[in-house]
Amino acid sequence: MNKKRGFLTFLLFILTIAFIAFVIIMQHNFLNPDFATAETNENINLNDNKDKRKENVKDVEKVDKDNDVSTEEDQDKTMPTTKYVNVDLLNVRSDPNTNSEIVGVVTLNQKVKAENIDNDEGWVKITTDDFTGFVNSKFLDEEV
């Protein structure tokens, strides 16, 4: 009986230590800025439709170029527009790539000024009251 009690005490001790380690690891992951960039399947599905709309816009722009409707001067002008963040947390980078330094974080429905830059990956330059940096346009919407 005494051995059984000692074994159960030891097992309870090990489980307690494992639980504490689990909580510490989860706390670290939650506070880690790289954890905030993880996408959910829901975000991916919502963004698929946006990508299709962007492809349609590119097709229209190509037709405009072919018909000389727009001028090079109009294409070079990139007026900042108001956009809203469509994910809970979004890292803002110093350069338009995921390897660059994080200069800040924006949150769901936060209003930002977005300026298109000429690239194929969909990065845009955003400006907030606190910082300026780059995010992917798939994480921004025209409306809240």
C-alpha positions as a Markdown table, in Angstrom:
| # | Residue | x | y | z |
|---|---|---|---|---|
| 1 | Met | 0.0 | 0.0 | 0.0 |
| 2 | Asn | 2.9 | 2.3 | 0.9 |
| 3 | Lys | 4.6 | 1.7 | -2.5 |
| 4 | Lys | 1.3 | 2.4 | -4.3 |
| 5 | Arg | 0.9 | 5.7 | -2.5 |
| 6 | Gly | 4.5 | 6.7 | -3.2 |
| 7 | Phe | 4.0 | 5.8 | -6.9 |
| 8 | Leu | 0.8 | 7.9 | -7.2 |
| 9 | Thr | 2.5 | 10.8 | -5.4 |
| 10 | Phe | 5.4 | 10.6 | -7.8 |
| 11 | Leu | 3.0 | 10.4 | -10.8 |
| 12 | Leu | 1.0 | 13.4 | -9.6 |
| 13 | Phe | 4.3 | 15.4 | -9.2 |
| 14 | Ile | 5.4 | 14.6 | -12.7 |
| 15 | Leu | 2.0 | 15.6 | -14.2 |
| 16 | Thr | 2.1 | 18.9 | -12.2 |
| 17 | Ile | 5.5 | 19.7 | -13.6 |
| 18 | Ala | 4.4 | 18.8 | -17.1 |
| 19 | Phe | 1.4 | 21.1 | -16.8 |
| 20 | Ile | 3.5 | 24.0 | -15.5 |
| 21 | Ala | 5.9 | 23.5 | -18.4 |
| 22 | Phe | 3.0 | 23.5 | -20.9 |
| 23 | Val | 1.6 | 26.7 | -19.5 |
| 24 | Ile | 5.0 | 28.4 | -19.7 |
| 25 | Ile | 5.5 | 27.3 | -23.3 |
| 26 | Met | 2.1 | 28.5 | -24.3 |
| 27 | Gln | 2.6 | 31.8 | -22.6 |
| 28 | His | 5.9 | 32.2 | -24.5 |
| 29 | Asn | 4.3 | 31.4 | -27.8 |
| 30 | Phe | 1.4 | 33.8 | -27.2 |
| 31 | Leu | 3.8 | 36.7 | -26.5 |
| 32 | Asn | 6.1 | 35.8 | -29.4 |
| 33 | Pro | 5.6 | 38.2 | -32.4 |
| 34 | Asp | 6.1 | 35.5 | -34.9 |
| 35 | Phe | 3.2 | 33.6 | -33.4 |
| 36 | Ala | 0.9 | 36.5 | -34.4 |
| 37 | Thr | 1.6 | 35.9 | -38.1 |
| 38 | Ala | 0.1 | 32.4 | -38.2 |
| 39 | Glu | -3.0 | 32.2 | -40.5 |
| 40 | Thr | -6.1 | 30.3 | -39.8 |
| 41 | Asn | -8.0 | 28.3 | -42.5 |
| 42 | Glu | -10.8 | 30.8 | -42.2 |
| 43 | Asn | -8.5 | 33.7 | -43.2 |
| 44 | Ile | -7.1 | 31.7 | -46.1 |
| 45 | Asn | -10.6 | 31.0 | -47.5 |
| 46 | Leu | -11.6 | 34.6 | -47.2 |
| 47 | Asn | -8.5 | 35.8 | -48.9 |
| 48 | Asp | -9.0 | 33.4 | -51.9 |
| 49 | Asn | -11.9 | 35.5 | -53.1 |
| 50 | Lys | -9.9 | 38.7 | -52.7 |
| 51 | Asp | -7.1 | 37.2 | -54.8 |
| 52 | Lys | -9.6 | 36.3 | -57.6 |
| 53 | Arg | -10.9 | 39.9 | -57.5 |
| 54 | Lys | -7.4 | 41.2 | -57.8 |
| 55 | Glu | -6.7 | 39.0 | -60.8 |
| 56 | Asn | -9.9 | 40.5 | -62.4 |
| 57 | Val | -8.7 | 44.0 | -61.7 |
| 58 | Lys | -5.3 | 43.2 | -63.2 |
| 59 | Asp | -7.0 | 42.0 | -66.4 |
| 60 | Val | -9.0 | 45.2 | -66.6 |
| 61 | Glu | -5.8 | 47.2 | -66.1 |
| 62 | Lys | -4.1 | 45.3 | -68.9 |
| 63 | Val | -7.0 | 46.1 | -71.3 |
| 64 | Asp | -6.7 | 49.7 | -70.3 |
| 65 | Lys | -3.0 | 49.7 | -71.1 |
| 66 | Asp | -3.6 | 48.0 | -74.4 |
| 67 | Asn | -6.2 | 50.7 | -75.3 |
| 68 | Asp | -4.0 | 53.6 | -74.1 |
| 69 | Val | -6.8 | 54.7 | -71.7 |
| 70 | Ser | -4.5 | 55.3 | -68.8 |
| 71 | Thr | -1.3 | 57.2 | -69.0 |
| 72 | Glu | 2.0 | 56.3 | -67.3 |
| 73 | Glu | 1.6 | 59.4 | -65.2 |
| 74 | Asp | -1.6 | 58.1 | -63.7 |
| 75 | Gln | 0.0 | 54.7 | -63.1 |
| 76 | Asp | 2.9 | 56.2 | -61.2 |
| 77 | Lys | 0.7 | 58.1 | -58.8 |
| 78 | Thr | -0.1 | 56.1 | -55.7 |
| 79 | Met | -2.4 | 58.0 | -53.5 |
| 80 | Pro | -2.7 | 56.6 | -50.0 |
| 81 | Thr | -6.1 | 55.1 | -49.2 |
| 82 | Thr | -7.8 | 54.2 | -45.9 |
| 83 | Lys | -7.8 | 50.5 | -45.3 |
| 84 | Tyr | -8.8 | 48.3 | -42.3 |
| 85 | Val | -6.9 | 45.3 | -40.9 |
| 86 | Asn | -8.9 | 42.0 | -41.3 |
| 87 | Val | -6.9 | 39.8 | -38.9 |
| 88 | Asp | -6.5 | 39.8 | -35.1 |
| 89 | Leu | -2.8 | 40.7 | -35.1 |
| 90 | Leu | -0.7 | 41.7 | -38.1 |
| 91 | Asn | 3.1 | 42.3 | -38.0 |
| 92 | Val | 4.3 | 45.4 | -39.9 |
| 93 | Arg | 7.7 | 44.9 | -41.4 |
| 94 | Ser | 10.5 | 47.4 | -42.3 |
| 95 | Asp | 10.8 | 46.1 | -45.8 |
| 96 | Pro | 8.3 | 44.2 | -48.1 |
| 97 | Asn | 9.3 | 40.7 | -47.1 |
| 98 | Thr | 8.7 | 38.3 | -44.2 |
| 99 | Asn | 12.4 | 38.2 | -43.3 |
| 100 | Ser | 12.7 | 41.9 | -42.5 |
| 101 | Glu | 12.4 | 43.4 | -39.0 |
| 102 | Ile | 9.1 | 43.9 | -37.3 |
| 103 | Val | 8.5 | 47.6 | -36.7 |
| 104 | Gly | 5.1 | 47.3 | -35.1 |
| 105 | Val | 1.8 | 45.4 | -34.9 |
| 106 | Val | -1.7 | 46.4 | -36.0 |
| 107 | Thr | -4.9 | 44.9 | -34.8 |
| 108 | Leu | -8.3 | 43.8 | -36.1 |
| 109 | Asn | -10.3 | 46.7 | -37.7 |
| 110 | Gln | -7.5 | 49.2 | -37.1 |
| 111 | Lys | -7.6 | 52.1 | -39.6 |
| 112 | Val | -4.4 | 52.6 | -41.6 |
| 113 | Lys | -3.2 | 54.6 | -44.6 |
| 114 | Ala | -2.2 | 52.2 | -47.4 |
| 115 | Glu | -0.1 | 53.0 | -50.4 |
| 116 | Asn | 0.4 | 50.5 | -53.3 |
| 117 | Ile | 4.0 | 49.7 | -54.2 |
| 118 | Asp | 5.0 | 48.1 | -57.5 |
| 119 | Asn | 5.5 | 44.4 | -56.6 |
| 120 | Asp | 4.1 | 41.0 | -57.5 |
| 121 | Glu | 3.7 | 39.7 | -54.0 |
| 122 | Gly | 1.0 | 42.1 | -53.0 |
| 123 | Trp | 2.9 | 44.2 | -50.4 |
| 124 | Val | 1.6 | 47.7 | -49.5 |
| 125 | Lys | 3.2 | 50.4 | -47.5 |
| 126 | Ile | 1.1 | 51.4 | -44.5 |
| 127 | Thr | 1.2 | 54.4 | -42.2 |
| 128 | Thr | -0.2 | 54.6 | -38.7 |
| 129 | Asp | 0.1 | 57.3 | -36.1 |
| 130 | Asp | 3.0 | 55.4 | -34.5 |
| 131 | Phe | 5.0 | 53.9 | -37.4 |
| 132 | Thr | 5.3 | 53.2 | -41.1 |
| 133 | Gly | 6.0 | 49.8 | -42.7 |
| 134 | Phe | 4.9 | 47.1 | -45.0 |
| 135 | Val | 2.2 | 44.4 | -44.9 |
| 136 | Asn | 0.6 | 42.1 | -47.4 |
| 137 | Ser | -2.5 | 43.6 | -49.0 |
| 138 | Lys | -4.5 | 40.3 | -48.4 |
| 139 | Phe | -4.7 | 41.4 | -44.7 |
| 140 | Leu | -6.4 | 44.7 | -45.5 |
| 141 | Asp | -10.0 | 45.5 | -46.5 |
| 142 | Glu | -11.7 | 48.6 | -47.9 |
| 143 | Glu | -14.4 | 48.5 | -45.2 |
| 144 | Val | -14.6 | 47.3 | -41.6 |
